[in-house]
Amino acid sequence: MASTRDEPLVLGIETSCDETGVGIVRGTTLLADAVASSVDEHARFGGVVPEVASRAHLEAMVPTIERALKEAGVSAKDLDGIAVTAGPGLAGALLVGVSAAKAYAYALRKPLYGVNHLASHICVDQLEHGPLPEPTMALLVSGGHSSLLLSADITSDVRPLGSTIDDAAGEAFDKIARVLNLGFPGGPVIDRYAREGDPDAIAFPRGLTGPRDAAYDFSFSGLKTSVARWIEAKRAAGEEVPVRDVSASFQEAVVDVLTRKAVRACKDEGVDHLMIGGGVAANSRLRALAQERCEKAGIRLRVPRPKLCTDNGAMVAALGAEMVARNRAASSWDLSADSSLPVTEPHVPGHSHDHDHAHSHDHVHEVSKENLYS
Protein backbone atom coordinates (compact mmCIF):
# COMPACT_ATOMS: atom_id res chain seq x y z
CA MET A 1 0.00 0.00 0.00
CA ALA A 2 2.40 2.64 -1.21
CA SER A 3 -0.21 5.38 -1.15
CA THR A 4 -0.32 5.19 2.68
CA ARG A 5 3.02 6.98 2.68
CA ASP A 6 1.61 9.82 0.63
CA GLU A 7 -2.10 10.36 1.04
CA PRO A 8 -4.46 7.47 1.82
CA LEU A 9 -7.60 7.24 -0.34
CA VAL A 10 -10.50 6.20 1.90
CA LEU A 11 -14.26 5.80 1.44
CA GLY A 12 -16.42 6.49 4.51
CA ILE A 13 -19.97 5.30 5.19
CA GLU A 14 -22.21 7.01 7.77
CA THR A 15 -25.66 5.64 8.69
CA SER A 16 -26.03 6.44 12.41
CA CYS A 17 -29.37 8.24 12.04
CA ASP A 18 -31.45 9.39 9.03
CA GLU A 19 -28.69 10.42 6.63
CA THR A 20 -27.01 7.92 4.29
CA GLY A 21 -23.62 9.60 3.87
CA VAL A 22 -20.78 8.40 1.66
CA GLY A 23 -17.59 10.44 1.51
CA ILE A 24 -14.26 9.95 -0.24
CA VAL A 25 -11.12 11.58 1.08
CA ARG A 26 -7.49 11.60 -0.01
CA GLY A 27 -5.50 12.44 3.12
CA THR A 28 -7.12 15.67 4.31
CA THR A 29 -8.60 16.54 0.90
CA LEU A 30 -12.32 16.00 0.31
CA LEU A 31 -13.03 14.43 -3.09
CA ALA A 32 -16.71 13.53 -2.71
CA ASP A 33 -19.50 13.99 -0.18
CA ALA A 34 -22.72 12.26 -1.28
CA VAL A 35 -25.75 12.30 1.02
CA ALA A 36 -29.20 10.75 0.72
CA SER A 37 -31.48 12.03 3.47
CA SER A 38 -34.68 10.40 4.67
CA VAL A 39 -35.61 13.47 6.78
CA ASP A 40 -38.79 14.12 4.75
CA GLU A 41 -40.02 10.59 5.48
CA HIS A 42 -39.70 11.28 9.23
CA ALA A 43 -41.18 14.79 9.23
CA ARG A 44 -44.78 13.61 9.45
CA PHE A 45 -43.90 11.69 12.62
CA GLY A 46 -42.19 14.73 14.16
CA GLY A 47 -38.97 12.79 14.74
CA VAL A 48 -36.75 10.03 13.38
CA VAL A 49 -38.36 6.58 13.16
CA PRO A 50 -35.59 3.92 13.41
CA GLU A 51 -37.29 1.34 11.15
CA VAL A 52 -37.98 3.95 8.45
CA ALA A 53 -34.34 5.13 8.67
CA SER A 54 -32.94 1.58 8.33
CA ARG A 55 -35.03 0.80 5.24
CA ALA A 56 -34.12 4.14 3.65
CA HIS A 57 -30.38 3.39 4.21
CA LEU A 58 -30.83 0.01 2.59
CA GLU A 59 -32.37 1.54 -0.52
CA ALA A 60 -29.93 4.45 -0.75
CA MET A 61 -26.64 2.66 0.01
CA VAL A 62 -25.47 1.33 -3.37
CA PRO A 63 -26.59 4.36 -5.45
CA THR A 64 -24.97 6.75 -2.94
CA ILE A 65 -21.66 4.84 -3.01
CA GLU A 66 -21.71 4.82 -6.83
CA ARG A 67 -22.46 8.56 -6.89
CA ALA A 68 -19.55 9.29 -4.52
CA LEU A 69 -17.06 7.25 -6.60
CA LYS A 70 -18.20 9.03 -9.75
CA GLU A 71 -18.00 12.45 -8.09
CA ALA A 72 -14.48 11.71 -6.80
CA GLY A 73 -13.40 10.35 -10.17
CA VAL A 74 -11.84 7.27 -8.57
CA SER A 75 -12.35 3.55 -8.94
CA ALA A 76 -13.29 1.38 -5.96
CA LYS A 77 -10.22 -0.78 -6.53
CA ASP A 78 -7.97 2.27 -5.93
CA LEU A 79 -9.19 2.70 -2.34
CA ASP A 80 -6.75 2.14 0.54
CA GLY A 81 -9.50 1.38 3.01
CA ILE A 82 -13.19 1.55 3.86
CA ALA A 83 -14.32 3.29 7.04
CA VAL A 84 -17.76 3.05 8.60
CA THR A 85 -19.54 4.47 11.64
CA ALA A 86 -19.71 1.55 14.12
CA GLY A 87 -21.52 3.66 16.76
CA PRO A 88 -23.02 5.42 18.59
CA GLY A 89 -26.37 5.72 16.81
CA LEU A 90 -29.56 3.82 16.01
CA ALA A 91 -28.75 0.10 16.10
CA GLY A 92 -30.67 -0.92 12.97
CA ALA A 93 -29.39 2.03 10.96
CA LEU A 94 -25.78 1.37 12.01
CA LEU A 95 -26.09 -2.31 11.02
CA VAL A 96 -26.95 -1.37 7.44
CA GLY A 97 -23.79 0.74 7.16
CA VAL A 98 -21.54 -1.81 8.87
CA SER A 99 -22.91 -4.66 6.71
CA ALA A 100 -22.40 -2.63 3.52
CA ALA A 101 -18.86 -1.61 4.52
CA LYS A 102 -17.95 -5.24 5.24
CA ALA A 103 -19.37 -6.39 1.91
CA TYR A 104 -17.42 -3.78 -0.06
CA ALA A 105 -14.20 -4.26 1.94
CA TYR A 106 -14.42 -8.04 1.58
CA ALA A 107 -15.21 -7.97 -2.14
CA LEU A 108 -12.48 -5.39 -2.87
CA ARG A 109 -10.00 -6.98 -0.41
CA LYS A 110 -9.48 -3.68 1.39
CA PRO A 111 -8.96 -3.05 5.12
CA LEU A 112 -12.07 -2.17 7.13
CA TYR A 113 -12.13 0.53 9.84
CA GLY A 114 -15.07 0.78 12.25
CA VAL A 115 -14.92 4.30 13.66
CA ASN A 116 -16.69 6.40 16.30
CA HIS A 117 -19.37 8.84 15.15
CA LEU A 118 -18.31 11.57 17.63
CA ALA A 119 -14.59 11.30 16.88
CA SER A 120 -15.53 11.59 13.17
CA HIS A 121 -17.36 14.87 13.86
CA ILE A 122 -14.09 16.24 15.28
CA CYS A 123 -11.86 14.84 12.53
CA VAL A 124 -13.95 16.33 9.69
CA ASP A 125 -12.45 19.74 10.47
CA GLN A 126 -9.16 18.52 8.94
CA LEU A 127 -10.86 18.66 5.55
CA GLU A 128 -11.48 22.38 6.03
CA HIS A 129 -8.66 23.74 8.19
CA GLY A 130 -5.86 21.16 7.86
CA PRO A 131 -4.43 18.81 10.50
CA LEU A 132 -5.97 19.05 13.97
CA PRO A 133 -3.79 20.59 16.66
CA GLU A 134 -2.96 18.20 19.51
CA PRO A 135 -4.60 18.35 21.93
CA THR A 136 -7.90 19.53 20.41
CA MET A 137 -10.79 20.84 22.51
CA ALA A 138 -14.08 19.99 20.81
CA LEU A 139 -17.64 21.05 21.53
CA LEU A 140 -19.97 18.62 19.75
CA VAL A 141 -23.60 19.66 19.57
CA SER A 142 -26.24 17.66 17.72
CA GLY A 143 -29.65 16.04 18.01
CA GLY A 144 -28.26 13.25 20.15
CA HIS A 145 -25.19 14.76 21.78
CA SER A 146 -23.91 17.82 23.60
CA SER A 147 -20.36 17.00 24.65
CA LEU A 148 -17.08 18.67 25.56
CA LEU A 149 -14.20 16.44 24.49
CA LEU A 150 -10.43 16.74 24.77
CA SER A 151 -8.54 14.80 22.10
CA ALA A 152 -4.79 14.27 22.36
CA ASP A 153 -4.85 11.91 19.35
CA ILE A 154 -8.05 11.63 17.31
CA THR A 155 -7.31 7.98 16.41
CA SER A 156 -6.69 6.71 19.94
CA ASP A 157 -7.17 9.25 22.74
CA VAL A 158 -10.44 11.14 23.20
CA ARG A 159 -11.41 12.14 26.75
CA PRO A 160 -14.92 13.31 27.69
CA LEU A 161 -14.91 16.37 29.99
CA GLY A 162 -18.66 16.86 30.08
CA SER A 163 -21.89 15.93 28.34
CA THR A 164 -25.64 16.43 28.48
CA ILE A 165 -27.39 14.91 31.50
CA ASP A 166 -30.80 14.98 29.80
CA ASP A 167 -31.89 16.45 26.44
CA ALA A 168 -29.21 17.27 23.88
CA ALA A 169 -29.30 20.79 22.40
CA GLY A 170 -30.65 19.52 19.06
CA GLU A 171 -33.52 17.71 20.78
CA ALA A 172 -34.46 20.91 22.60
CA PHE A 173 -34.56 22.79 19.26
CA ASP A 174 -36.84 20.10 17.79
CA LYS A 175 -39.20 20.14 20.77
CA ILE A 176 -39.55 23.92 20.95
CA ALA A 177 -40.13 24.07 17.17
CA ARG A 178 -42.91 21.53 17.66
CA VAL A 179 -44.54 23.61 20.45
CA LEU A 180 -44.35 26.66 18.17
CA ASN A 181 -45.81 24.61 15.26
CA LEU A 182 -42.76 25.32 13.09
CA GLY A 183 -42.25 21.73 11.89
CA PHE A 184 -39.31 19.29 11.93
CA PRO A 185 -36.30 19.46 12.08
CA GLY A 186 -36.32 22.41 14.49
CA GLY A 187 -32.74 23.72 14.30
CA PRO A 188 -32.74 25.49 10.92
CA VAL A 189 -36.26 26.94 11.29
CA ILE A 190 -35.66 28.37 14.79
CA ASP A 191 -32.36 29.83 13.56
CA ARG A 192 -34.27 31.55 10.76
CA TYR A 193 -37.04 33.02 12.96
CA ALA A 194 -34.52 34.03 15.65
CA ARG A 195 -32.70 36.33 13.22
CA GLU A 196 -35.72 38.64 13.28
CA GLY A 197 -36.34 38.35 17.04
CA ASP A 198 -34.91 39.92 20.20
CA PRO A 199 -32.63 37.53 22.13
CA ASP A 200 -33.16 39.57 25.31
CA ALA A 201 -36.96 39.72 25.06
CA ILE A 202 -37.58 36.83 27.49
CA ALA A 203 -35.24 35.74 30.30
CA PHE A 204 -35.16 31.95 29.91
CA PRO A 205 -33.04 29.89 32.38
CA ARG A 206 -29.42 28.85 31.77
CA GLY A 207 -29.13 25.24 32.97
CA LEU A 208 -26.23 24.03 35.13
CA THR A 209 -24.48 27.40 35.35
CA GLY A 210 -24.56 27.79 39.13
CA PRO A 211 -21.30 27.84 41.16
CA ARG A 212 -21.94 24.31 42.47
CA ASP A 213 -23.06 22.78 39.18
CA ALA A 214 -20.86 20.46 37.10
CA ALA A 215 -18.57 22.82 35.18
CA TYR A 216 -18.75 21.07 31.80
CA ASP A 217 -22.07 19.21 31.85
CA PHE A 218 -25.16 20.44 30.01
CA SER A 219 -28.89 20.32 30.77
CA PHE A 220 -31.58 21.62 28.43
CA SER A 221 -34.61 19.87 29.88
CA GLY A 222 -35.47 22.68 32.33
CA LEU A 223 -35.05 25.31 29.60
CA LYS A 224 -37.33 23.34 27.28
CA THR A 225 -40.03 23.06 29.97
CA SER A 226 -39.72 26.75 30.83
CA VAL A 227 -40.14 27.84 27.19
CA ALA A 228 -43.10 25.47 26.66
CA ARG A 229 -44.84 26.81 29.83
CA TRP A 230 -44.25 30.40 28.75
CA ILE A 231 -45.86 29.68 25.37
CA GLU A 232 -48.78 27.83 26.99
CA ALA A 233 -49.41 30.73 29.39
CA LYS A 234 -49.57 33.19 26.47
CA ARG A 235 -52.02 30.96 24.58
CA ALA A 236 -54.15 30.40 27.69
CA ALA A 237 -54.43 34.17 28.13
CA GLY A 238 -55.58 34.43 24.52
CA GLU A 239 -52.49 36.42 23.55
CA GLU A 240 -50.45 35.99 20.40
CA VAL A 241 -47.15 34.14 20.85
CA PRO A 242 -44.23 36.28 19.58
CA VAL A 243 -42.61 33.43 17.64
CA ARG A 244 -39.52 35.41 16.60
CA ASP A 245 -38.75 36.68 20.11
CA VAL A 246 -39.35 33.25 21.67
CA SER A 247 -37.07 31.65 19.06
CA ALA A 248 -34.32 34.23 19.60
CA SER A 249 -34.52 34.13 23.43
CA PHE A 250 -34.58 30.32 23.54
CA GLN A 251 -31.69 30.04 21.06
CA GLU A 252 -29.67 32.59 23.03
CA ALA A 253 -30.13 30.57 26.25
CA VAL A 254 -28.79 27.44 24.50
CA VAL A 255 -25.78 29.00 22.77
CA ASP A 256 -24.89 31.15 25.78
CA VAL A 257 -24.42 28.04 27.93
CA LEU A 258 -22.65 26.04 25.20
CA THR A 259 -20.08 28.72 24.39
CA ARG A 260 -19.54 29.78 28.00
CA LYS A 261 -18.70 26.23 29.10
CA ALA A 262 -16.53 25.53 26.04
CA VAL A 263 -14.41 28.66 26.56
CA ARG A 264 -14.08 27.83 30.25
CA ALA A 265 -12.87 24.31 29.42
CA CYS A 266 -10.24 25.71 27.04
CA LYS A 267 -8.94 28.07 29.73
CA ASP A 268 -8.95 25.39 32.45
CA GLU A 269 -7.11 22.87 30.25
CA GLY A 270 -4.71 25.43 28.76
CA VAL A 271 -5.86 24.76 25.18
CA ASP A 272 -5.70 27.81 22.91
CA HIS A 273 -8.22 26.79 20.25
CA LEU A 274 -11.71 25.31 20.07
CA MET A 275 -13.34 23.11 17.44
CA ILE A 276 -17.15 23.05 17.21
CA GLY A 277 -18.92 20.26 15.33
CA GLY A 278 -22.20 18.35 15.06
CA GLY A 279 -25.49 19.39 13.46
CA VAL A 280 -26.19 22.33 15.78
CA ALA A 281 -22.78 23.80 14.85
CA ALA A 282 -24.54 24.89 11.66
CA ASN A 283 -26.51 27.38 13.83
CA SER A 284 -25.57 30.94 12.84
CA ARG A 285 -25.90 32.39 16.36
CA LEU A 286 -23.77 29.65 17.91
CA ARG A 287 -21.02 30.42 15.38
CA ALA A 288 -21.22 34.17 15.96
CA LEU A 289 -21.23 34.03 19.77
CA ALA A 290 -18.45 31.42 19.85
CA GLN A 291 -16.33 33.64 17.57
CA GLU A 292 -16.95 36.67 19.77
CA ARG A 293 -16.12 34.87 23.04
CA CYS A 294 -13.10 33.04 21.61
CA GLU A 295 -11.62 36.27 20.27
CA LYS A 296 -12.04 37.90 23.67
CA ALA A 297 -10.33 34.94 25.38
CA GLY A 298 -7.52 34.64 22.82
CA ILE A 299 -8.75 31.25 21.59
CA ARG A 300 -8.69 30.24 17.93
CA LEU A 301 -12.05 28.92 16.71
CA ARG A 302 -12.33 26.15 14.13
CA VAL A 303 -15.81 25.38 12.77
CA PRO A 304 -16.31 23.39 9.55
CA ARG A 305 -18.77 24.72 6.98
CA PRO A 306 -22.41 23.85 7.82
CA LYS A 307 -22.63 20.93 5.33
CA LEU A 308 -19.73 19.19 7.11
CA CYS A 309 -21.26 19.77 10.57
CA THR A 310 -24.36 17.67 9.96
CA ASP A 311 -23.95 13.88 9.63
CA ASN A 312 -22.02 12.98 6.49
CA GLY A 313 -19.75 10.31 5.04
CA ALA A 314 -16.84 12.72 4.58
CA MET A 315 -16.23 12.88 8.34
CA VAL A 316 -16.04 9.07 8.54
CA ALA A 317 -13.66 8.97 5.57
CA ALA A 318 -11.53 11.70 7.21
CA LEU A 319 -11.09 9.64 10.38
CA GLY A 320 -10.53 6.49 8.32
CA ALA A 321 -7.76 8.24 6.35
CA GLU A 322 -6.14 9.29 9.63
CA MET A 323 -6.28 5.65 10.83
CA VAL A 324 -4.51 4.52 7.65
CA ALA A 325 -1.96 7.36 7.81
CA ARG A 326 -1.08 6.48 11.43
CA ASN A 327 -0.97 2.74 10.73
CA ARG A 328 -3.75 1.92 13.18
CA ALA A 329 -4.97 -1.69 13.18
CA ALA A 330 -7.86 -2.38 10.82
CA SER A 331 -11.08 -3.76 12.30
CA SER A 332 -11.59 -7.51 12.19
CA TRP A 333 -14.44 -9.09 10.22
CA ASP A 334 -16.45 -9.63 13.40
CA LEU A 335 -16.87 -5.84 13.73
CA SER A 336 -20.39 -5.10 14.94
CA ALA A 337 -22.53 -2.00 15.30
CA ASP A 338 -22.56 -0.67 18.87
CA SER A 339 -25.39 1.81 19.47
CA SER A 340 -23.72 3.09 22.66
CA LEU A 341 -20.05 2.99 21.58
CA PRO A 342 -18.18 5.24 24.06
CA VAL A 343 -16.29 8.22 22.68
CA THR A 344 -13.17 6.92 24.46
CA GLU A 345 -13.02 4.35 21.63
CA PRO A 346 -12.37 6.40 18.47
CA HIS A 347 -12.05 3.17 16.52
CA VAL A 348 -12.91 -0.50 16.96
CA PRO A 349 -10.07 -2.84 15.99
CA GLY A 350 -12.39 -5.86 16.45
CA HIS A 351 -12.45 -8.79 18.84
CA SER A 352 -11.10 -11.69 16.83
CA HIS A 353 -9.36 -13.18 19.90
CA ASP A 354 -12.40 -12.96 22.14
CA HIS A 355 -14.56 -16.00 21.41
CA ASP A 356 -17.53 -14.83 23.46
CA HIS A 357 -17.53 -11.51 21.67
CA ALA A 358 -17.12 -13.11 18.27
CA HIS A 359 -19.98 -15.44 19.00
CA SER A 360 -22.33 -12.66 20.07
CA HIS A 361 -21.35 -10.50 17.08
CA ASP A 362 -22.04 -13.34 14.65
CA HIS A 363 -25.41 -13.77 16.30
CA VAL A 364 -26.16 -10.06 15.87
CA HIS A 365 -25.38 -10.33 12.17
CA GLU A 366 -27.46 -13.45 11.67
CA VAL A 367 -30.41 -11.61 13.19
CA SER A 368 -29.78 -8.48 11.16
CA LYS A 369 -29.58 -10.44 7.89
CA GLU A 370 -32.95 -11.97 8.65
CA ASN A 371 -34.48 -8.58 9.42
CA LEU A 372 -33.00 -6.78 6.46
CA TYR A 373 -33.48 -9.28 3.72
CA SER A 374 -36.60 -11.26 4.66
KEVOSE-818984 format. One record per residue: z, x, y of N, C-alpha, C in turn. Coordinates in steps of 0.1 Angstrom, whole numbers, plus 5000, padded with zeros to 4 digits. Example, Ala and Ser with C-alpha at 12.3 -4.5 7.8 and 13.67 -1.06 7.14 Angstrom:
# residues 2
507851324943507851234955507851324967;507151284978507151374989507951295000;
# end
This chain:
# residues 374
500050084988500050005000500050095013;498950155015498850245026499150175040;498750045041498849985054500349965058;501349985048502749975052503050085062;502450195061502750305070502250275084;501150205085500650165098501350035102;500549925099501049795104500949695092;502049655086501849555075501249425079;500349375070499749245072500449145063;501149045070501948955062501648815066;501648725056501448575058502848515056;503248425066504548365065504448215064;505248155055505248005053506547945057;506547845065507847785070507747635068;508747585059508747435056510147385056;511047435065512447405064512747255069;511847205077512047065082510746985082;510246945094509046865094507746925099;507847065100506647135104506147225093;504947215089504347305079503747415087;504447535088503947645096503447755087;502247805091501747925084501248025095;501848145094501548245104501048375098;500248445105499848575099500048685110;500748795106501148895116500749025111;500249115120500049255116501049335124;502049385117503149455124503849355134;503749385147504349295157503249215165;502049215159500949145165500649015158;500648905166500348775160498848755159;498348725147496948705144496648555143;497548475137497348335135498648255135;498648135140499848055140499447915138;499247865126498747735123499947645119;499947525125501047435123500547295120;501047225110500747085107502147015109;502246925118503546855120503546715115;504646675109504746535104505646455113;505846505125506846445135506446295137;505146265138504846125141505146035130;505146085117505546005106507045975106;507846055113509246035113509745955125;508845945135509245885148509745745146;509045665137509445525136510845515130;511345615123512645615117513745675126;513245735138514245785147514845915143;514245985133514746105128513946155116;514246275111513446335100513846275087;512946225079513246165066512746275056;513746335048513446445039512246425030;512246305023511146275013509846275020;509746215032508546205040508046345043;509046435047508746575051508146645039;508846635028508346715016506946675012;506646545012505246505008504246545018;504646545031503746595041503446745040;504446825036504246965034503246985022;503446905012502646925000501146905003;500946795012499546765015498946875025;499846925034499347015044499147155040;499947195030500047345027498747415025;497847375016496647455013495747455025;495447345032494547345044495147435055;496547435057497147505068497047655065;497147695052497047835048495547885051;494647795047493247835048492847845063;493447755071493147755086493647885092;494947925087495548045093494748175089;494248185077493448295072492148305080;491548185083490248185090490548225105;491648175111491948205125492248355126;492848415116493248555117492048645114;491048585107489848665103490248765093;491148725084491448825073491348745059;491248825049491148775036492448775029;492748675021494048675014494348805006;493348865000493548984992493949105000;493749095014494149205023495549205026;496249095023497749085027498549195020;499649235027500549335021501849255016;501949125019503049055014503048915018;503748825012503948685016505348655018;505748605030507048575033507248425034;508448375030508648225031510048205034;510348095042511648055045512348005032;513448075028514148035015515347945019;515747935032516847855037517247905050;518147835057518647705054517547595058;517747475054516847365057517047255047;516047165047516047045038515647095024;516447075014516147125001514747104996;514346974996513046934991511847004999;512047005012511047065020510947215018;512047285017512047425014511347455000;511647374990511047394977509547394977;508947314986507447304986506947444991;507647495002507247625007507447744998;508647744991508947854982507947844970;507647724965506747714953505347764957;504947724969503547764974503547914975;504547974982504548114984504548194971;505248144961505248214948503948204941;503248084942501948064936500948164942;500948174956499948264962500348404959;501548444960501948584957501648624943;501848534934501648564920500148574917;499348484922497948484920497248604927;497748644939497148754946497848894942;498848884934499649004930500149074942;500849004951501449054963502949034963;503749124969505149104970505548984977;506648924973507148794978508448824986;508648774998509848795005510448655009;511648625004512248495008513148535020;512948475031513748515043514548395049;515448435058516348335064515748275077;515748145077515148065088515748115102;517048135103517648175116517348315120;517348405110516948545113515448545118;514648455112513248455116513048405130;513948315135513948265149514248385158;515048475154515348595162514148695162;513648715150512548815148511248785155;511048655157509748615163509548675177;510648705184510548755197509748895197;509748965186508949085185507549065188;507048945185505548915187505248905201;506248875210506048855224506548975232;507649035229508249135237508449275230;507749295219507949415212509149425204;509449545197510549565188511849515194;512749455186514049405190514949525193;515649525204516749625206517749605195;518449715192519549705182520849755188;521949685189521949545184521349445193;520949325188520449215195521449105196;521749045207522548925208521548805209;521748715200520848595200521648465201;521048375210521548245211520448155204;520748095193519748005186520247865188;519347785194519647645197518447555192;518847465182517747385177518347245172;517547165165518047035160519147055150;519147165143520147175133521247285136;520947375145521847485148522047515162;523347555165523647615178524547735174;523947855175524747965170524548085179;525648165180525648295187525648405176;524648485175524548585164524348725170;524948825163524848965167524149035156;522949085159522149155148521949295151;522549385142522449525143521149565136;520649495126519349515119518949385114;517849335119517349205116517049185101;516749285094516449275080517649275071;518849325076519949335067521349305073;521449295086522749285092522849185104;523149065101523248965111524648905110;525348905122526848865121526948745130;527548635125527748515133528948525142;528848505155530048515164530548375166;529648275166530148135169529048045165;529347915163528347815159528947675163;528147575161528547445164529547385154;530547315159531547265149531247115146;530247065153529846925150528346915152;527946835162526446815164525846945171;524646975166523947085173523347025186;522947115195522447075208521246985206;520347025197519146945195519446795191;520446785182520846655177521346565189;522146635197522646555209521546505218;520446595220519346545228518646425221;518446435208517846325201518646195202;519946205201520846085201520846025215;520946105226520946055239519645985243;518546055238517245995241517145855234;517745845222517745715215518445605223;519645645228520545555236519745505249;518945605254518245565267516845505264;516545485251515345425246514045505250;514245635249513145725253512345775241;512745735229511945775217512445905211;511645955201511946075193510746165192;510846295193512146375195512646375209;513946395211514546375224514446485234;514346615229514346735237513346735248;512046725245510946735255511046615265;511346495260511346375269512546385279;513646425275514846435284514546545294;513946655289513646765298512746715310;511746635306510846575316511446485326;512346395321513046305330514046375339;514646475333515746555340515146625353;513846665352513246735363513346655376;513346525375513346435386514746375389;515746425382517046375384518046475390;519246425393520246515399521246565388;521246695386522146745375523646725379;523946705392525346685396525746545398;524846455394525146305397526346255389;526446295377527546245368528246365362;529546365363530346485357530646455343;529746505334529946485319530746605315;531546595304532446705299531646825293;532346935294531847065289532747095277;532247075265533047095252533447235250;534647255245535147385240535147495251;535447455263535347555274536747585280;537847525273539147545278539647685274;540747735281541247875278541647895264;542047795257542547815243541447775233;540247735237539247695228538547825222;537847805211537147915205536047965214;536048095217535248145228533748125226;533348135213531848125211531348005203;532347915200531847795192531447685202;530647595196530047485204530447355199;530547255207530847115203530147025213;529246945208528446845216528746705213;529646675203529946545199530646465210;531646525216532346455227531446425239;530546515242529646495253528746385250;528246375238527346275233528046135235;529246125230530046005231530245965245;530646055253530846035268529645975275;528446035272527245995278526945845274;527045825260526745695255527645585261;528945615262529845525268529545495283;529145595290528845585304527645485305;526645505297525445415297525745275293;526645265283527045125278527745055289;528645125296529445065307528545015318;527545095322526545045332525844915327;525344915315524644805310525544675309;526744705305527744595304527944525318;527944615328528144565342526944505348;525844505339524544445344523844535354;524244665355523544755364522444835357;521544885365520444955360520945105357;520545155345520945285341519945385348;520545485356519645585363519145685353;518145665345517645745334517445895338;516945915350516646055354517946125357;518846065364520146135367520946155354;520946055345521746075332521146185325;519746195324519146295316519446435322;519346445336519646575342521146615341;522046515342523446555341523846585327;523346515317523546545303523046685300;521746705303521146835300521846955307;522346935319523047035326524347075318;525046965313526246995306526047075293;524947045286524547125274524247275278;523247295287522847425290523847515297;524747445305525847515311526747585301;527147505291527947565280527247675272;526047645269525247735260525147875267;524647875280524447995287525748065291;526747985294528048055298528648135286;528548065274529148135262528248255258;526948245259526048355255526248475264;526448455277526648565287527948625284;528948545281530248595278530248685266;529548645256529448715243528848855246;527748855254527048985257528049075264;528849025274529749115281530849165271;531449075263532549105254532049215244;530749205239530349295229529549415235;529449415248528849535254527349545251;526649425250525249415248524549385261;523549455265522949435278521649355278;521449275268520249185268520649065259;519848955261520148835253518748775249;518648735236517448675231517848525228;517048435233517248295231516048235222;516448165211515348115203515747975197;514847915189515147785184514447685192;514247565187513547455194513947425208;515347425210515847385223515547495234;515247615229514847725238513647695246;512847595241511747555249512147475261;513347435262513847355274513747435287;513147375297512847445309514147485317;515147395317516447415324517247525317;517247525304517947625296517347765300;516047775301515447905304515747945318;515747845328516047885342517447925344;518347855338519847885340520148015333;519648035321519848155314519348275322;518248265328517648375336518548405348;518948295355519848315367521148385363;521748335352523048395349522948535343;521848555336521648695330521448795342;520648755351520348845363521648885370;522448775372523748805379524648895371;524548885358525448975349524749105345;523549125350522849255346522449255332;522049135327521649125313520149095312;519449165303517949135302517749015293;516948925297516748805289515448805282;515448775269514148775261514048635256;513048555260512848425254511348415250;511048385238509648375234508948255241;507648245241507048125247507348005239;507347885245507847765238507247745224;506047765222505347745209506047825198;506547945202507148035192508647995190;509247915199510647875198510847775187;509847675187510047565177509647625163;509947555152509647605139508247645137;507947765132506547805130506447905119;505247935114505048035103505048175108;504748185121504648325127505948395127;507048315129508348385129508748435115;508348365104508548405091507748525087;506448525092505648635090506148765097;506748745109507248855117508448915110;509348835104510448895096509948955083;508948895077508348955065507749085068;507049105079506449225082507449335085;508549295091509649395093510249435080;510349345070510849375057509949485050;508649465051507749555045507749685052;507849685066507849805074509149895071;510249825068511449895065511749915050;510649885042510749905027511949835021;512149715026513249635019512749575006;513649554996513249504983512549374984;511549354977510849214976511749124968;511548994970512348894962511848894948;512648854939512248844925511648704923;510948684912510248564909511248444907;512548474905513448364904514048314917;513348364928513748314942513848164942;514948114948514947964949515247924963;515047804967515347754980516847734980;517447764992518947744993519147675007;519447545006519547465018520647515027;521647585022522747635031522847785031;521647855030521648005030522348055042;523348135041524148185052523248285060;523548285073522748375082523048525079;524148545073524548685069523548745059;522748655053521648705043520348685050;519848785057518548765064517348755054;517648815042516548795032517148795018;516448735008517048714995516248794985;516748914981516048994972515848934958;516648834954516448764941517648804932;517748734921518848764912518448784898;517448874896516848894883517848954873;518949014878519949064868521148974865;521048854872522148764870521648644862;522048644849521448544840521848404844;523048384848523548254852522648204863;522548294873521748254885520248214881;519748314873518348294869518148164862;519148134853519048004846519047884855;520047884865520147774873518847764882;518347874887517147874895515947814887;515747854875514647804867514847644865;516047604864516347464862515947394875;516247444887515947384899514447374900;513647474896512247464897511647374887;512247354875511747254865511847124872;513047094878513246964884512246944895;512047044904511247024915509747004911;509347064900507947044896507746904892;508746854884508646704880508546614892;509446644902509446554914508146564922;507646684923506546704932505146664926;505046674913503746654907503646534898;504746464896504746344887504146224895;
# end
